[in-house]
Amino acid sequence: MLPNEQDRINSPFPPRNAHNTQRKELRRNSGAAACSVILMYALRLGLTFLTYFILSRTIGSAVIRNNYDAIYWAVSFAVFVVAFAVSGFVAARWVKIPAHVAVRLKPVKLSIVIPATFCCLGLTLAGGTLSMIISLILETTLSVKPTMPDLTTPTELIPFMMFFCAVVIAPSFFEEILFRGVIMQSLRRFGDMFALVMSSILFCMAHGNLVQGPNTLILGFAIGFFVMRTGSLWTGIIIHFVNNMFAVFLDLAFTSIGSNTEMYGILNGIYFMVYIVGAIAGFIYLVTRHPGFFRLESSGGETSARKKSIWFFTTVFMILLTIMTIVLTVMNFEVVA
């Protein structure tokens, strides 16, 4: 029997079947979700500026320049934690979701989490391939190329530790709490598939660039699915942590070999083989050991998915978030000479 068949949380709130009531509450969820992402962006920008202003007045600009990498990633980590914590709290209060539902941290079986993690790692290859295809199409047709914020892995110990906290640890916990916790769980009363798709789209939008877009959309959906099937946010945290950690250490490995094309080819081959074979093996294991694992039952009422999507994406805050996402995405383009 699957873990969540014993303790399933399909609807964290009392069901409301009236058409007008569902529309009203869905739009409230939309406003809360969009506002939380907008607030997250605003807090990260404002707190970063404020922190550097305070540091420049206390320790001095020269100290900041001499220790730039360590200070930059330490500030990024602290700001990330505060921004996501506040945004998640605001969204949770807005939709009145109980803490034990939004952040359900019941124990999970490694016999499920490990193959699920490899399935997700394999899907990152699909996301990366799709990103490259989109980039190639844009380069050949419009002479522009999507870019993303610089995430070059530092090699010195202290900067690397701060980088690891900011890029691996903090997102694994706080992005999962917001997107697979507060947002996805509060949307499940409108249907599991609807909650999965909407939370994945918002997770994608929150990254604000087309390089990461396809991967975050696919990975967000997969992580959300496994969180639903296991009934625990620990599943998402573990998968997210392993994915980001592997990405960091792969970047270090590729950087260390420099221009050695032979070593690059060998390492690239090992990377692809481990991810592909691991994903296939993980999928087969889950299908054979847990029949019906990949079947998602959803009870979102009689309202069509199309109508619910329209309600969800036409609130004021969601329109503002969409415009902001488009602007940020366009800003993360560069003209190809």
C-alpha distance (Angstrom), angle and dihedral (degrees) to the residues before:
residue distance angle dihedral
M1 . . .
L2 3.81 . .
P3 3.82 116.5 .
N4 3.77 95.5 -117.2
E5 3.79 93.6 49.1
Q6 3.78 87.6 75.1
D7 3.77 96.9 44.9
R8 3.78 108.2 17.1
I9 3.82 122.8 171.6
N10 3.76 104.5 -163.2
S11 3.78 93.2 148.2
P12 3.80 118.1 26.9
F13 3.81 90.2 -176.1
P14 3.79 132.9 50.0
P15 3.84 107.8 -83.6
R16 3.77 116.5 -103.5
N17 3.79 114.1 -165.1
A18 3.78 102.1 177.3
H19 3.80 110.4 113.4
N20 3.81 96.2 -134.6
T21 3.79 93.1 44.0
Q22 3.80 91.9 51.2
R23 3.80 90.9 49.3
K24 3.81 91.8 50.0
E25 3.78 94.8 47.6
L26 3.79 93.7 43.8
R27 3.79 90.1 53.4
R28 3.80 89.3 48.9
N29 3.79 89.1 53.9
S30 3.79 89.6 48.2
G31 3.80 91.9 52.3
A32 3.80 92.0 47.8
A33 3.81 93.7 48.2
A34 3.81 95.3 46.0
C35 3.79 93.1 43.1
S36 3.81 91.0 51.5
V37 3.83 91.4 55.2
I38 3.82 92.5 45.4
L39 3.81 90.0 47.6
M40 3.80 90.0 49.2
Y41 3.81 90.8 54.9
A42 3.81 92.6 45.5
L43 3.80 93.6 48.6
R44 3.79 93.6 47.5
L45 3.80 91.3 51.0
G46 3.80 95.9 42.4
L47 3.80 97.2 42.0
T48 3.80 92.2 46.8
F49 3.80 91.4 53.2
L50 3.83 91.9 44.9
T51 3.81 93.1 47.4
Y52 3.80 93.8 51.1
F53 3.78 90.4 45.8
I54 3.81 90.9 53.6
L55 3.82 92.4 44.3
S56 3.79 92.5 49.9
R57 3.81 89.5 53.2
T58 3.80 94.8 46.0
I59 3.81 110.5 33.3
G60 3.80 96.6 16.9
S61 3.79 135.1 -119.6
A62 3.80 92.9 -90.6
V63 3.82 92.0 60.7
I64 3.80 90.2 48.4
R65 3.81 91.5 51.9
N66 3.81 93.0 47.5
N67 3.81 92.7 50.2
Y68 3.78 97.9 29.2
D69 3.83 100.8 139.0
A70 3.80 95.8 47.4
I71 3.82 93.4 44.8
Y72 3.81 93.4 43.0
W73 3.79 94.3 54.2
A74 3.81 93.8 39.7
V75 3.80 89.6 54.2
S76 3.82 90.8 44.4
F77 3.80 90.7 52.9
A78 3.81 95.0 48.1
V79 3.80 93.9 44.6
F80 3.81 91.9 46.7
V81 3.80 92.3 53.4
V82 3.80 94.4 47.6
A83 3.82 94.7 43.7
F84 3.80 94.7 50.1
A85 3.80 94.2 41.1
V86 3.81 92.1 53.2
S87 3.82 93.2 42.6
G88 3.78 92.6 49.4
F89 3.80 92.0 47.7
V90 3.82 92.0 50.2
A91 3.81 92.6 48.7
A92 3.81 92.8 46.9
R93 3.80 92.1 50.5
W94 3.81 91.0 45.6
V95 3.82 94.7 56.4
K96 3.82 93.3 31.6
I97 3.79 94.2 -129.0
P98 3.82 113.9 168.2
A99 3.80 114.8 -113.7
H100 3.81 92.8 -124.8
V101 3.81 89.3 57.4
A102 3.81 98.0 43.2
V103 3.80 93.9 45.1
R104 3.78 105.2 31.0
L105 3.79 106.1 172.1
K106 3.77 103.0 174.5
P107 3.83 117.1 153.0
V108 3.81 116.7 -84.6
K109 3.79 131.5 -153.2
L110 3.80 115.1 -111.0
S111 3.80 87.4 -147.5
I112 3.81 86.3 70.9
V113 3.81 101.9 30.3
I114 3.82 95.9 52.5
P115 3.84 96.7 54.1
A116 3.81 89.5 40.1
T117 3.81 89.1 54.4
F118 3.80 91.9 52.1
C119 3.81 90.0 48.4
C120 3.80 89.2 55.2
L121 3.81 93.1 45.9
G122 3.79 88.6 54.0
L123 3.79 90.8 51.0
T124 3.81 90.0 56.4
L125 3.81 86.8 68.2
A126 3.79 88.8 58.0
G127 3.80 90.5 48.0
G128 3.81 92.3 48.2
T129 3.81 91.9 47.7
L130 3.81 91.7 49.9
S131 3.81 89.7 49.4
M132 3.81 90.9 52.8
I133 3.81 91.5 48.8
I134 3.81 91.7 51.1
S135 3.81 90.7 47.1
L136 3.82 91.4 49.9
I137 3.80 92.4 49.4
L138 3.81 92.1 49.6
E139 3.80 92.3 47.2
T140 3.80 94.1 50.8
T141 3.80 96.9 41.4
L142 3.82 106.2 31.7
S143 3.83 102.5 16.0
V144 3.78 91.5 -124.6
K145 3.79 130.7 116.0
P146 3.82 128.2 -155.7
T147 3.81 115.6 -123.0
M148 3.78 135.9 -174.2
P149 3.83 136.0 -149.7
D150 3.80 113.6 -72.8
L151 3.81 110.1 -93.4
T152 3.79 98.6 170.9
T153 3.79 107.7 162.6
P154 3.83 112.4 -119.5
T155 3.81 115.8 -129.8
E156 3.81 99.9 -155.5
L157 3.82 115.0 92.2
I158 3.83 103.1 -119.0
P159 3.83 96.2 42.0
F160 3.82 89.0 45.4
M161 3.81 92.1 52.4
M162 3.81 90.8 50.9
F163 3.81 90.4 45.0
F164 3.82 90.9 50.8
C165 3.80 91.1 51.6
A166 3.81 92.6 48.4
V167 3.81 98.7 42.7
V168 3.81 103.9 30.4
I169 3.80 113.5 20.4
A170 3.81 103.1 35.7
P171 3.85 97.2 46.4
S172 3.81 91.6 45.3
F173 3.79 91.4 60.7
F174 3.78 107.5 26.1
E175 3.81 100.6 38.1
E176 3.79 88.7 49.2
I177 3.80 92.5 49.1
L178 3.81 91.5 51.5
F179 3.81 102.8 38.0
R180 3.82 105.9 26.9
G181 3.79 92.5 26.9
V182 3.79 117.1 38.7
I183 3.82 99.5 15.4
M184 3.80 102.4 37.5
Q185 3.79 97.5 38.7
S186 3.80 92.9 47.9
L187 3.83 89.8 52.0
R188 3.82 95.5 50.4
R189 3.79 92.8 89.3
F190 3.82 86.1 68.8
G191 3.80 91.5 53.7
D192 3.79 134.2 -61.1
M193 3.80 95.1 -113.5
F194 3.80 91.0 47.9
A195 3.82 90.4 50.3
L196 3.80 91.2 48.7
V197 3.80 94.8 50.2
M198 3.81 96.6 43.5
S199 3.81 95.2 46.4
S200 3.82 90.0 47.6
I201 3.80 91.9 51.4
L202 3.80 91.2 49.6
F203 3.81 90.5 47.6
C204 3.80 88.2 53.3
M205 3.81 93.2 46.7
A206 3.81 91.3 50.6
H207 3.82 90.7 64.8
G208 3.81 92.3 59.0
N209 3.80 100.3 -154.0
L210 3.79 137.5 87.2
V211 3.81 95.8 -132.3
Q212 3.80 92.9 67.1
G213 3.81 94.5 27.7
P214 3.83 101.7 90.9
N215 3.80 93.0 42.1
T216 3.80 95.3 47.5
L217 3.81 90.6 48.0
I218 3.81 94.0 51.3
L219 3.80 95.0 38.3
G220 3.80 92.7 45.3
F221 3.80 90.1 54.6
A222 3.81 93.1 47.2
I223 3.82 94.5 46.9
G224 3.79 90.8 46.9
F225 3.79 90.7 51.2
F226 3.81 93.0 52.1
V227 3.81 91.1 46.1
M228 3.80 88.8 54.7
R229 3.79 94.1 46.4
T230 3.81 94.4 49.3
G231 3.80 95.7 37.2
S232 3.80 92.3 -135.2
L233 3.79 135.6 100.9
W234 3.81 88.3 -146.4
T235 3.80 87.0 78.7
G236 3.80 91.8 60.2
I237 3.80 93.1 43.2
I238 3.80 92.8 51.8
I239 3.83 94.8 45.7
H240 3.81 91.8 45.7
F241 3.80 92.0 48.0
V242 3.81 94.4 49.3
N243 3.80 92.7 45.9
N244 3.80 94.1 51.2
M245 3.80 93.1 41.3
F246 3.80 92.4 52.1
A247 3.81 90.0 48.5
V248 3.82 91.2 53.2
F249 3.79 95.3 48.3
L250 3.81 92.2 43.9
D251 3.80 88.7 53.2
L252 3.81 89.6 51.1
A253 3.80 90.8 48.7
F254 3.80 94.3 49.1
T255 3.82 90.8 45.7
S256 3.80 92.4 51.0
I257 3.82 94.3 56.1
G258 3.82 91.3 53.7
S259 3.80 113.4 -178.6
N260 3.81 95.5 -10.4
T261 3.80 97.5 126.7
E262 3.80 94.4 -174.3
M263 3.80 93.3 54.9
Y264 3.79 89.7 42.7
G265 3.79 90.7 55.8
I266 3.81 92.9 47.5
L267 3.81 93.4 47.9
N268 3.79 91.9 45.3
G269 3.79 90.5 50.9
I270 3.80 92.7 50.0
Y271 3.80 90.5 48.0
F272 3.81 93.2 51.7
M273 3.81 93.1 43.6
V274 3.81 94.6 50.5
Y275 3.80 92.6 47.4
I276 3.82 96.1 44.9
V277 3.81 97.5 41.5
G278 3.81 91.1 42.8
A279 3.82 92.1 51.2
I280 3.82 93.3 48.5
A281 3.81 92.9 45.8
G282 3.81 91.5 46.6
F283 3.80 92.5 49.8
I284 3.81 93.2 47.9
Y285 3.80 91.3 47.8
L286 3.81 93.5 51.8
V287 3.80 93.1 45.2
T288 3.81 94.4 49.1
R289 3.80 99.8 37.8
H290 3.82 96.3 38.9
P291 3.80 110.2 33.7
G292 3.78 111.6 -156.1
F293 3.79 92.8 20.4
F294 3.80 93.6 131.5
R295 3.79 94.6 46.8
L296 3.79 110.6 101.5
E297 3.78 116.6 -162.0
S298 3.76 113.7 -155.6
S299 3.80 131.5 -171.4
G300 3.75 107.7 -173.6
G301 3.78 98.3 150.2
E302 3.78 127.9 -110.7
T303 3.80 96.7 -57.6
S304 3.81 111.9 109.4
A305 3.81 121.1 -113.7
R306 3.80 89.2 -121.6
K307 3.81 92.8 56.8
K308 3.81 92.7 45.4
S309 3.81 90.4 49.7
I310 3.80 91.1 51.9
W311 3.79 91.2 50.3
F312 3.79 90.3 47.4
F313 3.81 98.2 49.6
T314 3.82 99.3 41.3
T315 3.79 100.8 66.0
V316 3.79 118.4 112.3
F317 3.79 95.5 -111.8
M318 3.80 92.7 45.8
I319 3.80 91.4 51.4
L320 3.83 89.4 49.3
L321 3.81 90.5 49.3
T322 3.80 91.2 49.2
I323 3.81 91.6 51.5
M324 3.80 91.0 46.4
T325 3.81 91.1 49.7
I326 3.81 91.7 51.0
V327 3.81 91.3 49.8
L328 3.81 93.0 48.2
T329 3.79 91.5 46.5
V330 3.82 92.2 50.6
M331 3.81 89.6 48.0
N332 3.81 87.8 56.7
F333 3.80 93.2 64.2
E334 3.76 129.1 96.8
V335 3.77 129.2 -162.0
V336 3.80 114.8 -112.0
A337 3.80 111.8 -133.5
